Amino acid sequence: MINTERIRRNIITIGASAGGVEALGFLFSLLPRDVPAAIAMVLHRSPVSEGRLARVLSRRTLVRVVEPVDGEPFEVGAI
């Protein structure tokens, strides 16, 4: 049996469709700079997107927003 009292979860996952950028920006604007979790966001977007999403969302939050590369680990305190 697993002792669930000792399991610590510190990751938040969020998904949205292409129209969700504004809602994500609002949600992220409410987060404290030192959010005690890694935030994984998946957004449906065009495959020919220029990759400006991190820059756009960074304007709305104090939390660091990064566009990850394949294999990069999650980081607490970042989106």
PDB file with one MODEL, atoms N, CA, C and O in Angstrom:
MODEL        1
ATOM      1  N   MET A   1       0.833  -1.175   0.000  1.00  0.00           N
ATOM      2  CA  MET A   1       0.000   0.000   0.000  1.00  0.00           C
ATOM      3  C   MET A   1       0.886   1.249   0.000  1.00  0.00           C
ATOM      4  O   MET A   1       1.900   1.298   0.696  1.00  0.00           O
ATOM      5  N   ILE A   2       0.503   2.236  -0.768  1.00  0.00           N
ATOM      6  CA  ILE A   2       1.244   3.492  -0.863  1.00  0.00           C
ATOM      7  C   ILE A   2       0.767   4.449   0.221  1.00  0.00           C
ATOM      8  O   ILE A   2      -0.436   4.618   0.424  1.00  0.00           O
ATOM      9  N   ASN A   3       1.711   5.071   0.912  1.00  0.00           N
ATOM     10  CA  ASN A   3       1.388   6.068   1.917  1.00  0.00           C
ATOM     11  C   ASN A   3       1.148   7.399   1.202  1.00  0.00           C
ATOM     12  O   ASN A   3       2.096   8.120   0.892  1.00  0.00           O
ATOM     13  N   THR A   4      -0.113   7.720   0.945  1.00  0.00           N
ATOM     14  CA  THR A   4      -0.453   8.924   0.170  1.00  0.00           C
ATOM     15  C   THR A   4      -0.192  10.218   0.916  1.00  0.00           C
ATOM     16  O   THR A   4      -0.177  11.286   0.304  1.00  0.00           O
ATOM     17  N   GLU A   5       0.016  10.150   2.226  1.00  0.00           N
ATOM     18  CA  GLU A   5       0.324  11.357   2.987  1.00  0.00           C
ATOM     19  C   GLU A   5       1.697  11.912   2.646  1.00  0.00           C
ATOM     20  O   GLU A   5       1.951  13.094   2.877  1.00  0.00           O
ATOM     21  N   ARG A   6       2.585  11.095   2.107  1.00  0.00           N
ATOM     22  CA  ARG A   6       3.949  11.517   1.820  1.00  0.00           C
ATOM     23  C   ARG A   6       4.168  11.867   0.351  1.00  0.00           C
ATOM     24  O   ARG A   6       5.260  12.296  -0.020  1.00  0.00           O
ATOM     25  N   ILE A   7       3.160  11.693  -0.482  1.00  0.00           N
ATOM     26  CA  ILE A   7       3.298  12.002  -1.901  1.00  0.00           C
ATOM     27  C   ILE A   7       3.090  13.500  -2.103  1.00  0.00           C
ATOM     28  O   ILE A   7       2.079  14.062  -1.682  1.00  0.00           O
ATOM     29  N   ARG A   8       4.054  14.129  -2.746  1.00  0.00           N
ATOM     30  CA  ARG A   8       3.945  15.565  -3.009  1.00  0.00           C
ATOM     31  C   ARG A   8       3.793  15.768  -4.510  1.00  0.00           C
ATOM     32  O   ARG A   8       4.595  15.277  -5.305  1.00  0.00           O
ATOM     33  N   ARG A   9       2.773  16.485  -4.872  1.00  0.00           N
ATOM     34  CA  ARG A   9       2.544  16.782  -6.281  1.00  0.00           C
ATOM     35  C   ARG A   9       2.732  18.276  -6.471  1.00  0.00           C
ATOM     36  O   ARG A   9       2.126  19.076  -5.759  1.00  0.00           O
ATOM     37  N   ASN A  10       3.555  18.649  -7.410  1.00  0.00           N
ATOM     38  CA  ASN A  10       3.799  20.071  -7.629  1.00  0.00           C
ATOM     39  C   ASN A  10       3.834  20.401  -9.115  1.00  0.00           C
ATOM     40  O   ASN A  10       4.686  21.154  -9.585  1.00  0.00           O
ATOM     41  N   ILE A  11       2.883  19.816  -9.842  1.00  0.00           N
ATOM     42  CA  ILE A  11       2.758  20.135 -11.260  1.00  0.00           C
ATOM     43  C   ILE A  11       1.286  20.413 -11.570  1.00  0.00           C
ATOM     44  O   ILE A  11       0.389  19.712 -11.103  1.00  0.00           O
ATOM     45  N   ILE A  12       1.071  21.442 -12.359  1.00  0.00           N
ATOM     46  CA  ILE A  12      -0.268  21.817 -12.807  1.00  0.00           C
ATOM     47  C   ILE A  12      -0.265  21.684 -14.320  1.00  0.00           C
ATOM     48  O   ILE A  12       0.641  22.188 -14.984  1.00  0.00           O
ATOM     49  N   THR A  13      -1.260  21.017 -14.869  1.00  0.00           N
ATOM     50  CA  THR A  13      -1.354  20.892 -16.319  1.00  0.00           C
ATOM     51  C   THR A  13      -2.627  21.589 -16.796  1.00  0.00           C
ATOM     52  O   THR A  13      -3.691  21.467 -16.189  1.00  0.00           O
ATOM     53  N   ILE A  14      -2.487  22.313 -17.885  1.00  0.00           N
ATOM     54  CA  ILE A  14      -3.599  23.094 -18.439  1.00  0.00           C
ATOM     55  C   ILE A  14      -3.602  22.904 -19.951  1.00  0.00           C
ATOM     56  O   ILE A  14      -2.551  22.949 -20.590  1.00  0.00           O
ATOM     57  N   GLY A  15      -4.765  22.694 -20.511  1.00  0.00           N
ATOM     58  CA  GLY A  15      -4.895  22.587 -21.949  1.00  0.00           C
ATOM     59  C   GLY A  15      -5.930  23.573 -22.459  1.00  0.00           C
ATOM     60  O   GLY A  15      -6.904  23.876 -21.770  1.00  0.00           O
ATOM     61  N   ALA A  16      -5.718  24.067 -23.658  1.00  0.00           N
ATOM     62  CA  ALA A  16      -6.673  25.015 -24.253  1.00  0.00           C
ATOM     63  C   ALA A  16      -6.633  24.893 -25.771  1.00  0.00           C
ATOM     64  O   ALA A  16      -5.668  24.393 -26.350  1.00  0.00           O
ATOM     65  N   SER A  17      -7.680  25.353 -26.384  1.00  0.00           N
ATOM     66  CA  SER A  17      -7.734  25.403 -27.836  1.00  0.00           C
ATOM     67  C   SER A  17      -7.126  26.726 -28.293  1.00  0.00           C
ATOM     68  O   SER A  17      -6.756  27.562 -27.469  1.00  0.00           O
ATOM     69  N   ALA A  18      -7.027  26.909 -29.581  1.00  0.00           N
ATOM     70  CA  ALA A  18      -6.389  28.111 -30.141  1.00  0.00           C
ATOM     71  C   ALA A  18      -7.010  29.403 -29.622  1.00  0.00           C
ATOM     72  O   ALA A  18      -6.316  30.415 -29.523  1.00  0.00           O
ATOM     73  N   GLY A  19      -8.279  29.396 -29.293  1.00  0.00           N
ATOM     74  CA  GLY A  19      -8.938  30.593 -28.788  1.00  0.00           C
ATOM     75  C   GLY A  19      -8.710  30.843 -27.308  1.00  0.00           C
ATOM     76  O   GLY A  19      -9.270  31.790 -26.755  1.00  0.00           O
ATOM     77  N   GLY A  20      -7.905  30.023 -26.653  1.00  0.00           N
ATOM     78  CA  GLY A  20      -7.722  30.116 -25.215  1.00  0.00           C
ATOM     79  C   GLY A  20      -6.598  31.005 -24.741  1.00  0.00           C
ATOM     80  O   GLY A  20      -6.362  31.091 -23.536  1.00  0.00           O
ATOM     81  N   VAL A  21      -5.896  31.668 -25.636  1.00  0.00           N
ATOM     82  CA  VAL A  21      -4.745  32.487 -25.237  1.00  0.00           C
ATOM     83  C   VAL A  21      -5.146  33.586 -24.265  1.00  0.00           C
ATOM     84  O   VAL A  21      -4.449  33.814 -23.277  1.00  0.00           O
ATOM     85  N   GLU A  22      -6.242  34.262 -24.522  1.00  0.00           N
ATOM     86  CA  GLU A  22      -6.688  35.344 -23.636  1.00  0.00           C
ATOM     87  C   GLU A  22      -7.034  34.800 -22.261  1.00  0.00           C
ATOM     88  O   GLU A  22      -6.661  35.398 -21.251  1.00  0.00           O
ATOM     89  N   ALA A  23      -7.740  33.676 -22.203  1.00  0.00           N
ATOM     90  CA  ALA A  23      -8.103  33.074 -20.916  1.00  0.00           C
ATOM     91  C   ALA A  23      -6.859  32.619 -20.159  1.00  0.00           C
ATOM     92  O   ALA A  23      -6.777  32.792 -18.942  1.00  0.00           O
ATOM     93  N   LEU A  24      -5.895  32.042 -20.865  1.00  0.00           N
ATOM     94  CA  LEU A  24      -4.647  31.631 -20.211  1.00  0.00           C
ATOM     95  C   LEU A  24      -3.899  32.841 -19.663  1.00  0.00           C
ATOM     96  O   LEU A  24      -3.367  32.795 -18.554  1.00  0.00           O
ATOM     97  N   GLY A  25      -3.858  33.909 -20.428  1.00  0.00           N
ATOM     98  CA  GLY A  25      -3.207  35.130 -19.975  1.00  0.00           C
ATOM     99  C   GLY A  25      -3.841  35.651 -18.700  1.00  0.00           C
ATOM    100  O   GLY A  25      -3.139  36.077 -17.783  1.00  0.00           O
ATOM    101  N   PHE A  26      -5.169  35.619 -18.637  1.00  0.00           N
ATOM    102  CA  PHE A  26      -5.860  36.065 -17.428  1.00  0.00           C
ATOM    103  C   PHE A  26      -5.543  35.151 -16.256  1.00  0.00           C
ATOM    104  O   PHE A  26      -5.224  35.627 -15.167  1.00  0.00           O
ATOM    105  N   LEU A  27      -5.628  33.844 -16.468  1.00  0.00           N
ATOM    106  CA  LEU A  27      -5.332  32.880 -15.409  1.00  0.00           C
ATOM    107  C   LEU A  27      -3.912  33.065 -14.882  1.00  0.00           C
ATOM    108  O   LEU A  27      -3.695  33.098 -13.670  1.00  0.00           O
ATOM    109  N   PHE A  28      -2.953  33.185 -15.784  1.00  0.00           N
ATOM    110  CA  PHE A  28      -1.555  33.325 -15.380  1.00  0.00           C
ATOM    111  C   PHE A  28      -1.301  34.661 -14.684  1.00  0.00           C
ATOM    112  O   PHE A  28      -0.392  34.767 -13.861  1.00  0.00           O
ATOM    113  N   SER A  29      -2.095  35.676 -15.008  1.00  0.00           N
ATOM    114  CA  SER A  29      -1.916  36.977 -14.349  1.00  0.00           C
ATOM    115  C   SER A  29      -2.248  36.909 -12.860  1.00  0.00           C
ATOM    116  O   SER A  29      -1.831  37.776 -12.092  1.00  0.00           O
ATOM    117  N   LEU A  30      -2.989  35.894 -12.453  1.00  0.00           N
ATOM    118  CA  LEU A  30      -3.379  35.732 -11.058  1.00  0.00           C
ATOM    119  C   LEU A  30      -2.348  34.970 -10.228  1.00  0.00           C
ATOM    120  O   LEU A  30      -2.449  34.922  -9.003  1.00  0.00           O
ATOM    121  N   LEU A  31      -1.373  34.385 -10.884  1.00  0.00           N
ATOM    122  CA  LEU A  31      -0.393  33.554 -10.173  1.00  0.00           C
ATOM    123  C   LEU A  31       0.700  34.397  -9.525  1.00  0.00           C
ATOM    124  O   LEU A  31       1.123  35.408 -10.086  1.00  0.00           O
ATOM    125  N   PRO A  32       1.159  33.980  -8.337  1.00  0.00           N
ATOM    126  CA  PRO A  32       2.279  34.687  -7.723  1.00  0.00           C
ATOM    127  C   PRO A  32       3.587  34.337  -8.427  1.00  0.00           C
ATOM    128  O   PRO A  32       3.704  33.267  -9.023  1.00  0.00           O
ATOM    129  N   ARG A  33       4.551  35.219  -8.362  1.00  0.00           N
ATOM    130  CA  ARG A  33       5.848  35.001  -9.001  1.00  0.00           C
ATOM    131  C   ARG A  33       6.485  33.683  -8.534  1.00  0.00           C
ATOM    132  O   ARG A  33       7.127  32.984  -9.318  1.00  0.00           O
ATOM    133  N   ASP A  34       6.300  33.358  -7.262  1.00  0.00           N
ATOM    134  CA  ASP A  34       6.933  32.171  -6.688  1.00  0.00           C
ATOM    135  C   ASP A  34       5.961  30.994  -6.579  1.00  0.00           C
ATOM    136  O   ASP A  34       5.959  30.277  -5.579  1.00  0.00           O
ATOM    137  N   VAL A  35       5.146  30.801  -7.600  1.00  0.00           N
ATOM    138  CA  VAL A  35       4.183  29.696  -7.597  1.00  0.00           C
ATOM    139  C   VAL A  35       4.947  28.391  -7.301  1.00  0.00           C
ATOM    140  O   VAL A  35       5.946  28.102  -7.958  1.00  0.00           O
ATOM    141  N   PRO A  36       4.483  27.604  -6.316  1.00  0.00           N
ATOM    142  CA  PRO A  36       5.233  26.426  -5.892  1.00  0.00           C
ATOM    143  C   PRO A  36       4.944  25.180  -6.730  1.00  0.00           C
ATOM    144  O   PRO A  36       4.788  24.085  -6.191  1.00  0.00           O
ATOM    145  N   ALA A  37       4.874  25.353  -8.033  1.00  0.00           N
ATOM    146  CA  ALA A  37       4.580  24.238  -8.924  1.00  0.00           C
ATOM    147  C   ALA A  37       5.166  24.511 -10.304  1.00  0.00           C
ATOM    148  O   ALA A  37       5.424  25.654 -10.681  1.00  0.00           O
ATOM    149  N   ALA A  38       5.366  23.431 -11.039  1.00  0.00           N
ATOM    150  CA  ALA A  38       5.683  23.551 -12.460  1.00  0.00           C
ATOM    151  C   ALA A  38       4.338  23.572 -13.186  1.00  0.00           C
ATOM    152  O   ALA A  38       3.433  22.814 -12.838  1.00  0.00           O
ATOM    153  N   ILE A  39       4.208  24.428 -14.180  1.00  0.00           N
ATOM    154  CA  ILE A  39       2.954  24.526 -14.917  1.00  0.00           C
ATOM    155  C   ILE A  39       3.207  24.112 -16.354  1.00  0.00           C
ATOM    156  O   ILE A  39       3.982  24.743 -17.073  1.00  0.00           O
ATOM    157  N   ALA A  40       2.538  23.038 -16.759  1.00  0.00           N
ATOM    158  CA  ALA A  40       2.648  22.543 -18.133  1.00  0.00           C
ATOM    159  C   ALA A  40       1.392  22.979 -18.874  1.00  0.00           C
ATOM    160  O   ALA A  40       0.276  22.637 -18.482  1.00  0.00           O
ATOM    161  N   MET A  41       1.585  23.728 -19.937  1.00  0.00           N
ATOM    162  CA  MET A  41       0.465  24.230 -20.713  1.00  0.00           C
ATOM    163  C   MET A  41       0.543  23.663 -22.124  1.00  0.00           C
ATOM    164  O   MET A  41       1.594  23.693 -22.763  1.00  0.00           O
ATOM    165  N   VAL A  42      -0.569  23.153 -22.592  1.00  0.00           N
ATOM    166  CA  VAL A  42      -0.665  22.661 -23.961  1.00  0.00           C
ATOM    167  C   VAL A  42      -1.726  23.495 -24.661  1.00  0.00           C
ATOM    168  O   VAL A  42      -2.845  23.637 -24.167  1.00  0.00           O
ATOM    169  N   LEU A  43      -1.369  24.036 -25.800  1.00  0.00           N
ATOM    170  CA  LEU A  43      -2.301  24.884 -26.535  1.00  0.00           C
ATOM    171  C   LEU A  43      -2.336  24.438 -27.988  1.00  0.00           C
ATOM    172  O   LEU A  43      -1.298  24.314 -28.639  1.00  0.00           O
ATOM    173  N   HIS A  44      -3.529  24.201 -28.482  1.00  0.00           N
ATOM    174  CA  HIS A  44      -3.698  23.860 -29.891  1.00  0.00           C
ATOM    175  C   HIS A  44      -3.419  25.109 -30.709  1.00  0.00           C
ATOM    176  O   HIS A  44      -4.057  26.142 -30.506  1.00  0.00           O
ATOM    177  N   ARG A  45      -2.473  25.023 -31.629  1.00  0.00           N
ATOM    178  CA  ARG A  45      -2.153  26.173 -32.476  1.00  0.00           C
ATOM    179  C   ARG A  45      -1.666  25.691 -33.832  1.00  0.00           C
ATOM    180  O   ARG A  45      -1.437  24.499 -34.036  1.00  0.00           O
ATOM    181  N   SER A  46      -1.516  26.599 -34.724  1.00  0.00           N
ATOM    182  CA  SER A  46      -1.099  26.279 -36.079  1.00  0.00           C
ATOM    183  C   SER A  46       0.317  25.696 -36.086  1.00  0.00           C
ATOM    184  O   SER A  46       1.184  26.168 -35.352  1.00  0.00           O
ATOM    185  N   PRO A  47       0.551  24.680 -36.906  1.00  0.00           N
ATOM    186  CA  PRO A  47       1.899  24.111 -36.989  1.00  0.00           C
ATOM    187  C   PRO A  47       2.913  25.074 -37.620  1.00  0.00           C
ATOM    188  O   PRO A  47       4.119  24.843 -37.537  1.00  0.00           O
ATOM    189  N   VAL A  48       2.438  26.131 -38.236  1.00  0.00           N
ATOM    190  CA  VAL A  48       3.352  27.114 -38.831  1.00  0.00           C
ATOM    191  C   VAL A  48       3.466  28.361 -37.955  1.00  0.00           C
ATOM    192  O   VAL A  48       3.906  29.417 -38.410  1.00  0.00           O
ATOM    193  N   SER A  49       3.060  28.219 -36.683  1.00  0.00           N
ATOM    194  CA  SER A  49       3.155  29.327 -35.732  1.00  0.00           C
ATOM    195  C   SER A  49       4.606  29.760 -35.586  1.00  0.00           C
ATOM    196  O   SER A  49       5.520  28.939 -35.664  1.00  0.00           O
ATOM    197  N   GLU A  50       4.809  31.055 -35.374  1.00  0.00           N
ATOM    198  CA  GLU A  50       6.159  31.599 -35.256  1.00  0.00           C
ATOM    199  C   GLU A  50       6.743  31.451 -33.859  1.00  0.00           C
ATOM    200  O   GLU A  50       7.869  31.892 -33.631  1.00  0.00           O
ATOM    201  N   GLY A  51       6.034  30.854 -32.924  1.00  0.00           N
ATOM    202  CA  GLY A  51       6.572  30.605 -31.606  1.00  0.00           C
ATOM    203  C   GLY A  51       6.677  31.829 -30.708  1.00  0.00           C
ATOM    204  O   GLY A  51       7.630  31.945 -29.939  1.00  0.00           O
ATOM    205  N   ARG A  52       5.734  32.726 -30.789  1.00  0.00           N
ATOM    206  CA  ARG A  52       5.738  33.932 -29.944  1.00  0.00           C
ATOM    207  C   ARG A  52       4.854  33.787 -28.709  1.00  0.00           C
ATOM    208  O   ARG A  52       4.675  34.743 -27.954  1.00  0.00           O
ATOM    209  N   LEU A  53       4.315  32.618 -28.508  1.00  0.00           N
ATOM    210  CA  LEU A  53       3.369  32.415 -27.421  1.00  0.00           C
ATOM    211  C   LEU A  53       3.987  32.728 -26.058  1.00  0.00           C
ATOM    212  O   LEU A  53       3.354  33.403 -25.246  1.00  0.00           O
ATOM    213  N   ALA A  54       5.185  32.264 -25.792  1.00  0.00           N
ATOM    214  CA  ALA A  54       5.828  32.534 -24.500  1.00  0.00           C
ATOM    215  C   ALA A  54       5.974  34.037 -24.271  1.00  0.00           C
ATOM    216  O   ALA A  54       5.743  34.522 -23.164  1.00  0.00           O
ATOM    217  N   ARG A  55       6.351  34.767 -25.302  1.00  0.00           N
ATOM    218  CA  ARG A  55       6.512  36.219 -25.183  1.00  0.00           C
ATOM    219  C   ARG A  55       5.167  36.899 -24.907  1.00  0.00           C
ATOM    220  O   ARG A  55       5.083  37.808 -24.080  1.00  0.00           O
ATOM    221  N   VAL A  56       4.128  36.457 -25.596  1.00  0.00           N
ATOM    222  CA  VAL A  56       2.793  37.034 -25.411  1.00  0.00           C
ATOM    223  C   VAL A  56       2.301  36.782 -23.990  1.00  0.00           C
ATOM    224  O   VAL A  56       1.801  37.699 -23.337  1.00  0.00           O
ATOM    225  N   LEU A  57       2.436  35.550 -23.505  1.00  0.00           N
ATOM    226  CA  LEU A  57       1.958  35.226 -22.166  1.00  0.00           C
ATOM    227  C   LEU A  57       2.820  35.860 -21.076  1.00  0.00           C
ATOM    228  O   LEU A  57       2.316  36.172 -19.998  1.00  0.00           O
ATOM    229  N   SER A  58       4.102  36.052 -21.340  1.00  0.00           N
ATOM    230  CA  SER A  58       5.002  36.674 -20.360  1.00  0.00           C
ATOM    231  C   SER A  58       4.568  38.090 -20.005  1.00  0.00           C
ATOM    232  O   SER A  58       4.844  38.568 -18.905  1.00  0.00           O
ATOM    233  N   ARG A  59       3.901  38.750 -20.917  1.00  0.00           N
ATOM    234  CA  ARG A  59       3.426  40.110 -20.655  1.00  0.00           C
ATOM    235  C   ARG A  59       2.307  40.149 -19.627  1.00  0.00           C
ATOM    236  O   ARG A  59       1.990  41.209 -19.086  1.00  0.00           O
ATOM    237  N   ARG A  60       1.705  38.987 -19.357  1.00  0.00           N
ATOM    238  CA  ARG A  60       0.534  38.934 -18.471  1.00  0.00           C
ATOM    239  C   ARG A  60       0.817  38.313 -17.112  1.00  0.00           C
ATOM    240  O   ARG A  60      -0.091  38.235 -16.286  1.00  0.00           O
ATOM    241  N   THR A  61       2.044  37.867 -16.847  1.00  0.00           N
ATOM    242  CA  THR A  61       2.319  37.149 -15.612  1.00  0.00           C
ATOM    243  C   THR A  61       3.705  37.476 -15.069  1.00  0.00           C
ATOM    244  O   THR A  61       4.594  37.893 -15.811  1.00  0.00           O
ATOM    245  N   LEU A  62       3.871  37.282 -13.777  1.00  0.00           N
ATOM    246  CA  LEU A  62       5.176  37.431 -13.136  1.00  0.00           C
ATOM    247  C   LEU A  62       5.962  36.117 -13.175  1.00  0.00           C
ATOM    248  O   LEU A  62       7.160  36.096 -12.891  1.00  0.00           O
ATOM    249  N   VAL A  63       5.286  35.031 -13.526  1.00  0.00           N
ATOM    250  CA  VAL A  63       5.910  33.716 -13.596  1.00  0.00           C
ATOM    251  C   VAL A  63       6.682  33.610 -14.916  1.00  0.00           C
ATOM    252  O   VAL A  63       6.223  34.094 -15.951  1.00  0.00           O
ATOM    253  N   ARG A  64       7.841  32.981 -14.870  1.00  0.00           N
ATOM    254  CA  ARG A  64       8.653  32.812 -16.079  1.00  0.00           C
ATOM    255  C   ARG A  64       7.941  31.860 -17.048  1.00  0.00           C
ATOM    256  O   ARG A  64       7.513  30.774 -16.657  1.00  0.00           O
ATOM    257  N   VAL A  65       7.818  32.272 -18.301  1.00  0.00           N
ATOM    258  CA  VAL A  65       7.162  31.471 -19.335  1.00  0.00           C
ATOM    259  C   VAL A  65       8.211  31.084 -20.368  1.00  0.00           C
ATOM    260  O   VAL A  65       8.913  31.944 -20.901  1.00  0.00           O
ATOM    261  N   VAL A  66       8.315  29.799 -20.647  1.00  0.00           N
ATOM    262  CA  VAL A  66       9.297  29.321 -21.624  1.00  0.00           C
ATOM    263  C   VAL A  66       8.629  28.429 -22.655  1.00  0.00           C
ATOM    264  O   VAL A  66       7.644  27.749 -22.365  1.00  0.00           O
ATOM    265  N   GLU A  67       9.170  28.442 -23.847  1.00  0.00           N
ATOM    266  CA  GLU A  67       8.755  27.526 -24.904  1.00  0.00           C
ATOM    267  C   GLU A  67       9.733  26.347 -24.811  1.00  0.00           C
ATOM    268  O   GLU A  67      10.895  26.489 -25.195  1.00  0.00           O
ATOM    269  N   PRO A  68       9.293  25.200 -24.316  1.00  0.00           N
ATOM    270  CA  PRO A  68      10.227  24.112 -24.060  1.00  0.00           C
ATOM    271  C   PRO A  68      10.752  23.457 -25.340  1.00  0.00           C
ATOM    272  O   PRO A  68      10.134  23.529 -26.402  1.00  0.00           O
ATOM    273  N   VAL A  69      11.892  22.830 -25.198  1.00  0.00           N
ATOM    274  CA  VAL A  69      12.436  22.000 -26.272  1.00  0.00           C
ATOM    275  C   VAL A  69      12.227  20.550 -25.862  1.00  0.00           C
ATOM    276  O   VAL A  69      12.080  20.251 -24.677  1.00  0.00           O
ATOM    277  N   ASP A  70      12.213  19.665 -26.824  1.00  0.00           N
ATOM    278  CA  ASP A  70      11.966  18.251 -26.576  1.00  0.00           C
ATOM    279  C   ASP A  70      12.936  17.701 -25.529  1.00  0.00           C
ATOM    280  O   ASP A  70      14.151  17.859 -25.651  1.00  0.00           O
ATOM    281  N   GLY A  71      12.390  17.060 -24.511  1.00  0.00           N
ATOM    282  CA  GLY A  71      13.194  16.442 -23.473  1.00  0.00           C
ATOM    283  C   GLY A  71      13.550  17.338 -22.305  1.00  0.00           C
ATOM    284  O   GLY A  71      14.137  16.871 -21.329  1.00  0.00           O
ATOM    285  N   GLU A  72      13.206  18.623 -22.381  1.00  0.00           N
ATOM    286  CA  GLU A  72      13.516  19.546 -21.294  1.00  0.00           C
ATOM    287  C   GLU A  72      12.648  19.200 -20.075  1.00  0.00           C
ATOM    288  O   GLU A  72      11.443  18.997 -20.223  1.00  0.00           O
ATOM    289  N   PRO A  73      13.238  19.132 -18.879  1.00  0.00           N
ATOM    290  CA  PRO A  73      12.442  18.788 -17.691  1.00  0.00           C
ATOM    291  C   PRO A  73      11.548  19.936 -17.254  1.00  0.00           C
ATOM    292  O   PRO A  73      11.810  21.096 -17.571  1.00  0.00           O
ATOM    293  N   PHE A  74      10.491  19.605 -16.526  1.00  0.00           N
ATOM    294  CA  PHE A  74       9.631  20.622 -15.938  1.00  0.00           C
ATOM    295  C   PHE A  74      10.402  21.342 -14.858  1.00  0.00           C
ATOM    296  O   PHE A  74      11.299  20.771 -14.238  1.00  0.00           O
ATOM    297  N   GLU A  75      10.052  22.610 -14.628  1.00  0.00           N
ATOM    298  CA  GLU A  75      10.732  23.409 -13.629  1.00  0.00           C
ATOM    299  C   GLU A  75       9.714  24.098 -12.723  1.00  0.00           C
ATOM    300  O   GLU A  75       8.822  24.798 -13.201  1.00  0.00           O
ATOM    301  N   VAL A  76       9.850  23.898 -11.430  1.00  0.00           N
ATOM    302  CA  VAL A  76       8.976  24.567 -10.473  1.00  0.00           C
ATOM    303  C   VAL A  76       9.167  26.068 -10.601  1.00  0.00           C
ATOM    304  O   VAL A  76      10.294  26.553 -10.702  1.00  0.00           O
ATOM    305  N   GLY A  77       8.068  26.798 -10.596  1.00  0.00           N
ATOM    306  CA  GLY A  77       8.117  28.247 -10.720  1.00  0.00           C
ATOM    307  C   GLY A  77       8.165  28.747 -12.146  1.00  0.00           C
ATOM    308  O   GLY A  77       8.513  29.903 -12.390  1.00  0.00           O
ATOM    309  N   ALA A  78       7.818  27.890 -13.092  1.00  0.00           N
ATOM    310  CA  ALA A  78       7.820  28.278 -14.501  1.00  0.00           C
ATOM    311  C   ALA A  78       6.620  27.677 -15.215  1.00  0.00           C
ATOM    312  O   ALA A  78       6.086  26.639 -14.823  1.00  0.00           O
ATOM    313  N   ILE A  79       6.218  28.359 -16.268  1.00  0.00           N
ATOM    314  CA  ILE A  79       5.146  27.862 -17.136  1.00  0.00           C
ATOM    315  C   ILE A  79       5.818  27.392 -18.414  1.00  0.00           C
ATOM    316  O   ILE A  79       5.144  26.922 -19.330  1.00  0.00           O
TER     317      ILE A  79
ENDMDL
END
